[in-house]
Amino acid sequence: MFKKNAEKYGVVSSYDQQLSGYTTSLDKTDTETFKKHEEQALQIAEEIEKNTTSVERSTVENGDDEEAKFSAVVRDSTYSNSNLNNNNNNNSINSPGNEIR
């Protein structure tokens, strides 16, 4: 994509796969400062994960509820499975409601 944009439009991207402009490298040497920062990070992560809003969002993002909340088709309770089985090809000319008028 980046190569194509450069060739076709003359647009050169500043994207860096290492994301060095967006992250800070950590010095992971076994020092007291690193241990303290790691402990603080774990504590903050625990607080975030215990937050009810965070748990709800995580469930939506990673759980099975996403379809039910955002994309599942809600059918009237009078619409039974037998209706579904009898009319499972909505594009067929013979299907009820698809008659040529």
DRENSE-267241 format. One record per atom (N, C-alpha, C, O): residue in three letters; chain; atom name; x, y, z. Coordinates in pm, whole numbers. Example, Ala and Ser with C-alpha at 12.3 -4.5 7.8 and 13.67 -1.06 7.14 Angstrom:
residu	chaine	atome	x	y	z
ALA	A	N	1319	-569	780
ALA	A	CA	1230	-450	780
ALA	A	C	1320	-330	780
ALA	A	O	1424	-332	846
SER	A	N	1285	-225	708
SER	A	CA	1367	-106	714
SER	A	C	1290	3	787
SER	A	O	1341	114	804
END
This chain:
residu	chaine	atome	x	y	z
MET	A	N	83	-117	0
MET	A	CA	0	0	0
MET	A	C	88	125	0
MET	A	O	65	217	-78
PHE	A	N	187	128	87
PHE	A	CA	273	245	96
PHE	A	C	354	263	-31
PHE	A	O	372	374	-81
LYS	A	N	403	151	-84
LYS	A	CA	482	156	-207
LYS	A	C	396	205	-323
LYS	A	O	440	289	-402
LYS	A	N	274	155	-332
LYS	A	CA	182	193	-439
LYS	A	C	149	342	-431
LYS	A	O	147	410	-533
ASN	A	N	123	392	-312
ASN	A	CA	95	535	-294
ASN	A	C	214	621	-334
ASN	A	O	197	727	-394
ALA	A	N	333	576	-301
ALA	A	CA	454	650	-338
ALA	A	C	472	652	-490
ALA	A	O	503	756	-548
GLU	A	N	452	537	-552
GLU	A	CA	469	528	-698
GLU	A	C	360	604	-773
GLU	A	O	389	679	-866
LYS	A	N	236	585	-732
LYS	A	CA	123	638	-807
LYS	A	C	95	786	-778
LYS	A	O	62	862	-869
TYR	A	N	109	826	-652
TYR	A	CA	69	960	-612
TYR	A	C	183	1047	-561
TYR	A	O	166	1166	-537
GLY	A	N	301	987	-544
GLY	A	CA	413	1062	-491
GLY	A	C	405	1089	-342
GLY	A	O	474	1177	-289
VAL	A	N	319	1014	-274
VAL	A	CA	301	1032	-130
VAL	A	C	395	936	-57
VAL	A	O	392	815	-80
VAL	A	N	478	992	30
VAL	A	CA	570	909	106
VAL	A	C	523	906	251
VAL	A	O	505	1011	313
SER	A	N	504	787	303
SER	A	CA	454	771	439
SER	A	C	567	781	541
SER	A	O	681	745	513
SER	A	N	532	829	657
SER	A	CA	628	834	767
SER	A	C	606	718	864
SER	A	O	662	717	974
TYR	A	N	524	621	824
TYR	A	CA	492	507	909
TYR	A	C	617	425	939
TYR	A	O	696	395	849
ASP	A	N	633	391	1066
ASP	A	CA	746	311	1110
ASP	A	C	690	185	1176
ASP	A	O	617	194	1274
GLN	A	N	724	69	1122
GLN	A	CA	671	-56	1174
GLN	A	C	707	-80	1321
GLN	A	O	637	-152	1391
GLN	A	N	815	-20	1365
GLN	A	CA	856	-36	1505
GLN	A	C	775	53	1598
GLN	A	O	785	40	1721
LEU	A	N	694	142	1541
LEU	A	CA	611	237	1616
LEU	A	C	693	321	1713
LEU	A	O	646	356	1822
SER	A	N	815	352	1674
SER	A	CA	904	427	1764
SER	A	C	852	566	1796
SER	A	O	887	621	1901
GLY	A	N	770	624	1712
GLY	A	CA	712	754	1740
GLY	A	C	596	749	1836
GLY	A	O	550	852	1885
TYR	A	N	547	629	1865
TYR	A	CA	429	614	1949
TYR	A	C	456	542	2080
TYR	A	O	371	542	2170
THR	A	N	571	483	2092
THR	A	CA	601	407	2214
THR	A	C	735	450	2271
THR	A	O	814	518	2205
THR	A	N	757	410	2392
THR	A	CA	885	437	2457
THR	A	C	951	303	2486
THR	A	O	890	213	2544
SER	A	N	1075	291	2447
SER	A	CA	1147	167	2474
SER	A	C	1175	157	2623
SER	A	O	1206	256	2689
LEU	A	N	1163	38	2674
LEU	A	CA	1188	16	2816
LEU	A	C	1326	-45	2835
LEU	A	O	1370	-132	2761
ASP	A	N	1392	5	2937
ASP	A	CA	1519	-55	2977
ASP	A	C	1483	-166	3076
ASP	A	O	1448	-139	3191
LYS	A	N	1491	-289	3030
LYS	A	CA	1444	-402	3110
LYS	A	C	1553	-463	3198
LYS	A	O	1539	-576	3245
THR	A	N	1659	-390	3220
THR	A	CA	1761	-444	3311
THR	A	C	1702	-456	3450
THR	A	O	1615	-377	3489
ASP	A	N	1747	-552	3522
ASP	A	CA	1691	-584	3653
ASP	A	C	1735	-481	3757
ASP	A	O	1820	-508	3842
THR	A	N	1675	-361	3747
THR	A	CA	1709	-255	3841
THR	A	C	1590	-229	3933
THR	A	O	1478	-274	3907
GLU	A	N	1615	-157	4039
GLU	A	CA	1510	-122	4133
GLU	A	C	1406	-31	4067
GLU	A	O	1286	-45	4094
THR	A	N	1449	60	3982
THR	A	CA	1357	151	3912
THR	A	C	1264	73	3820
THR	A	O	1144	98	3817
PHE	A	N	1320	-22	3745
PHE	A	CA	1237	-102	3655
PHE	A	C	1134	-182	3734
PHE	A	O	1018	-189	3695
LYS	A	N	1176	-242	3845
LYS	A	CA	1083	-321	3927
LYS	A	C	970	-234	3981
LYS	A	O	855	-277	3987
LYS	A	N	1004	-112	4022
LYS	A	CA	903	-21	4075
LYS	A	C	803	19	3965
LYS	A	O	682	20	3988
HIS	A	N	854	51	3845
HIS	A	CA	766	87	3734
HIS	A	C	678	-31	3691
HIS	A	O	560	-13	3660
GLU	A	N	735	-150	3691
GLU	A	CA	658	-268	3655
GLU	A	C	547	-293	3756
GLU	A	O	435	-327	3719
GLU	A	N	577	-275	3883
GLU	A	CA	478	-293	3989
GLU	A	C	365	-191	3975
GLU	A	O	248	-224	3991
GLN	A	N	401	-65	3946
GLN	A	CA	301	39	3927
GLN	A	C	212	7	3806
GLN	A	O	90	25	3811
ALA	A	N	272	-40	3698
ALA	A	CA	197	-74	3578
ALA	A	C	99	-188	3606
ALA	A	O	-15	-184	3560
LEU	A	N	142	-288	3680
LEU	A	CA	53	-400	3714
LEU	A	C	-64	-353	3801
LEU	A	O	-176	-400	3785
GLN	A	N	-36	-261	3893
GLN	A	CA	-139	-209	3981
GLN	A	C	-243	-129	3901
GLN	A	O	-363	-143	3923
ILE	A	N	-195	-46	3808
ILE	A	CA	-286	32	3724
ILE	A	C	-369	-61	3636
ILE	A	O	-489	-40	3618
ALA	A	N	-306	-163	3580
ALA	A	CA	-377	-259	3495
ALA	A	C	-486	-331	3574
ALA	A	O	-596	-352	3522
GLU	A	N	-458	-368	3697
GLU	A	CA	-559	-433	3782
GLU	A	C	-677	-341	3808
GLU	A	O	-792	-384	3803
GLU	A	N	-649	-213	3835
GLU	A	CA	-756	-116	3859
GLU	A	C	-845	-101	3736
GLU	A	O	-967	-96	3747
ILE	A	N	-783	-95	3618
ILE	A	CA	-858	-81	3494
ILE	A	C	-942	-205	3470
ILE	A	O	-1060	-194	3434
GLU	A	N	-884	-323	3490
GLU	A	CA	-955	-447	3463
GLU	A	C	-1069	-472	3561
GLU	A	O	-1164	-543	3528
LYS	A	N	-1062	-416	3681
LYS	A	CA	-1168	-433	3780
LYS	A	C	-1281	-333	3758
LYS	A	O	-1391	-354	3810
ASN	A	N	-1257	-228	3684
ASN	A	CA	-1357	-126	3658
ASN	A	C	-1472	-188	3579
ASN	A	O	-1448	-254	3478
THR	A	N	-1596	-168	3624
THR	A	CA	-1711	-233	3559
THR	A	C	-1726	-191	3413
THR	A	O	-1763	-272	3328
THR	A	N	-1699	-65	3383
THR	A	CA	-1709	-19	3244
THR	A	C	-1607	-91	3158
THR	A	O	-1637	-130	3045
SER	A	N	-1488	-110	3211
SER	A	CA	-1383	-180	3137
SER	A	C	-1421	-326	3113
SER	A	O	-1398	-380	3005
VAL	A	N	-1481	-388	3213
VAL	A	CA	-1522	-527	3200
VAL	A	C	-1632	-540	3094
VAL	A	O	-1629	-632	3012
GLU	A	N	-1728	-447	3096
GLU	A	CA	-1837	-451	2997
GLU	A	C	-1782	-433	2856
GLU	A	O	-1821	-506	2765
ARG	A	N	-1692	-338	2837
ARG	A	CA	-1634	-314	2705
ARG	A	C	-1553	-434	2658
ARG	A	O	-1557	-472	2541
SER	A	N	-1479	-493	2750
SER	A	CA	-1399	-609	2715
SER	A	C	-1488	-726	2674
SER	A	O	-1456	-800	2580
THR	A	N	-1600	-742	2744
THR	A	CA	-1694	-849	2711
THR	A	C	-1751	-828	2571
THR	A	O	-1763	-923	2494
VAL	A	N	-1785	-704	2539
VAL	A	CA	-1838	-675	2406
VAL	A	C	-1732	-701	2300
VAL	A	O	-1762	-759	2196
GLU	A	N	-1610	-659	2326
GLU	A	CA	-1502	-674	2228
GLU	A	C	-1460	-820	2211
GLU	A	O	-1431	-863	2099
ASN	A	N	-1457	-895	2319
ASN	A	CA	-1400	-1029	2314
ASN	A	C	-1499	-1141	2337
ASN	A	O	-1468	-1257	2314
GLY	A	N	-1618	-1108	2382
GLY	A	CA	-1713	-1212	2419
GLY	A	C	-1808	-1248	2307
GLY	A	O	-1797	-1199	2195
ASP	A	N	-1900	-1336	2340
ASP	A	CA	-1997	-1384	2244
ASP	A	C	-2117	-1290	2233
ASP	A	O	-2204	-1311	2149
ASP	A	N	-2123	-1186	2317
ASP	A	CA	-2237	-1096	2318
ASP	A	C	-2238	-997	2204
ASP	A	O	-2340	-932	2180
GLU	A	N	-2129	-982	2132
GLU	A	CA	-2120	-878	2029
GLU	A	C	-2230	-893	1924
GLU	A	O	-2293	-794	1887
GLU	A	N	-2253	-1013	1875
GLU	A	CA	-2357	-1032	1774
GLU	A	C	-2494	-998	1830
GLU	A	O	-2573	-930	1765
ALA	A	N	-2521	-1044	1950
ALA	A	CA	-2651	-1017	2011
ALA	A	C	-2674	-868	2030
ALA	A	O	-2786	-820	2012
LYS	A	N	-2570	-795	2066
LYS	A	CA	-2586	-653	2093
LYS	A	C	-2591	-569	1966
LYS	A	O	-2663	-469	1962
PHE	A	N	-2516	-608	1863
PHE	A	CA	-2500	-517	1751
PHE	A	C	-2551	-567	1617
PHE	A	O	-2586	-485	1532
SER	A	N	-2556	-698	1594
SER	A	CA	-2588	-741	1458
SER	A	C	-2690	-852	1449
SER	A	O	-2728	-891	1338
ALA	A	N	-2734	-904	1557
ALA	A	CA	-2831	-1014	1550
ALA	A	C	-2965	-961	1500
ALA	A	O	-3005	-849	1533
VAL	A	N	-3034	-1042	1423
VAL	A	CA	-3166	-1006	1374
VAL	A	C	-3266	-1042	1483
VAL	A	O	-3274	-1157	1526
VAL	A	N	-3340	-944	1527
VAL	A	CA	-3441	-967	1629
VAL	A	C	-3571	-997	1558
VAL	A	O	-3621	-916	1480
ARG	A	N	-3625	-1114	1584
ARG	A	CA	-3748	-1155	1518
ARG	A	C	-3865	-1150	1616
ARG	A	O	-3849	-1174	1735
ASP	A	N	-3981	-1120	1564
ASP	A	CA	-4103	-1122	1642
ASP	A	C	-4124	-1265	1692
ASP	A	O	-4097	-1360	1618
SER	A	N	-4172	-1281	1813
SER	A	CA	-4189	-1416	1869
SER	A	C	-4289	-1498	1789
SER	A	O	-4288	-1621	1798
THR	A	N	-4377	-1434	1711
THR	A	CA	-4472	-1508	1629
THR	A	C	-4405	-1567	1506
THR	A	O	-4463	-1654	1441
TYR	A	N	-4285	-1523	1473
TYR	A	CA	-4211	-1575	1359
TYR	A	C	-4139	-1700	1405
TYR	A	O	-4035	-1691	1471
SER	A	N	-4190	-1815	1371
SER	A	CA	-4136	-1940	1423
SER	A	C	-4032	-2001	1331
SER	A	O	-4015	-1956	1217
ASN	A	N	-3964	-2102	1379
ASN	A	CA	-3865	-2174	1299
ASN	A	C	-3930	-2242	1179
ASN	A	O	-3865	-2258	1075
SER	A	N	-4055	-2283	1190
SER	A	CA	-4119	-2349	1076
SER	A	C	-4136	-2251	961
SER	A	O	-4122	-2290	845
ASN	A	N	-4164	-2126	990
ASN	A	CA	-4170	-2024	885
ASN	A	C	-4034	-2006	820
ASN	A	O	-4023	-1987	699
LEU	A	N	-3931	-2012	902
LEU	A	CA	-3795	-1998	850
LEU	A	C	-3762	-2113	756
LEU	A	O	-3706	-2091	648
ASN	A	N	-3796	-2235	796
ASN	A	CA	-3765	-2353	714
ASN	A	C	-3843	-2354	584
ASN	A	O	-3790	-2397	481
ASN	A	N	-3967	-2308	586
ASN	A	CA	-4050	-2308	466
ASN	A	C	-4011	-2198	368
ASN	A	O	-4042	-2208	249
ASN	A	N	-3944	-2096	415
ASN	A	CA	-3913	-1981	331
ASN	A	C	-3766	-1945	344
ASN	A	O	-3733	-1828	366
ASN	A	N	-3677	-2042	331
ASN	A	CA	-3536	-2013	353
ASN	A	C	-3464	-1962	229
ASN	A	O	-3346	-1929	237
ASN	A	N	-3531	-1954	115
ASN	A	CA	-3470	-1899	-5
ASN	A	C	-3552	-1779	-50
ASN	A	O	-3643	-1793	-132
ASN	A	N	-3522	-1663	4
ASN	A	CA	-3600	-1543	-24
ASN	A	C	-3585	-1494	-167
ASN	A	O	-3664	-1410	-210
ASN	A	N	-3486	-1542	-240
ASN	A	CA	-3463	-1496	-376
ASN	A	C	-3538	-1580	-478
ASN	A	O	-3538	-1548	-597
SER	A	N	-3601	-1685	-433
SER	A	CA	-3672	-1775	-524
SER	A	C	-3802	-1709	-571
SER	A	O	-3870	-1645	-492
ILE	A	N	-3835	-1726	-698
ILE	A	CA	-3958	-1670	-752
ILE	A	C	-4079	-1734	-687
ILE	A	O	-4184	-1671	-672
ASN	A	N	-4066	-1861	-647
ASN	A	CA	-4178	-1933	-586
ASN	A	C	-4200	-1901	-440
ASN	A	O	-4297	-1946	-381
SER	A	N	-4112	-1823	-381
SER	A	CA	-4126	-1790	-240
SER	A	C	-4243	-1696	-220
SER	A	O	-4266	-1607	-302
PRO	A	N	-4318	-1714	-111
PRO	A	CA	-4429	-1623	-84
PRO	A	C	-4379	-1480	-72
PRO	A	O	-4275	-1454	-11
GLY	A	N	-4452	-1387	-131
GLY	A	CA	-4415	-1247	-124
GLY	A	C	-4324	-1204	-238
GLY	A	O	-4297	-1085	-254
ASN	A	N	-4276	-1299	-319
ASN	A	CA	-4188	-1265	-430
ASN	A	C	-4255	-1285	-566
ASN	A	O	-4188	-1297	-669
GLU	A	N	-4388	-1288	-565
GLU	A	CA	-4459	-1306	-690
GLU	A	C	-4437	-1184	-779
GLU	A	O	-4422	-1072	-730
ILE	A	N	-4437	-1206	-908
ILE	A	CA	-4424	-1096	-1004
ILE	A	C	-4561	-1029	-1015
ILE	A	O	-4663	-1095	-1036
ARG	A	N	-4560	-898	-1001
ARG	A	CA	-4689	-824	-1004
ARG	A	C	-4692	-732	-1121
ARG	A	O	-4791	-661	-1142
END
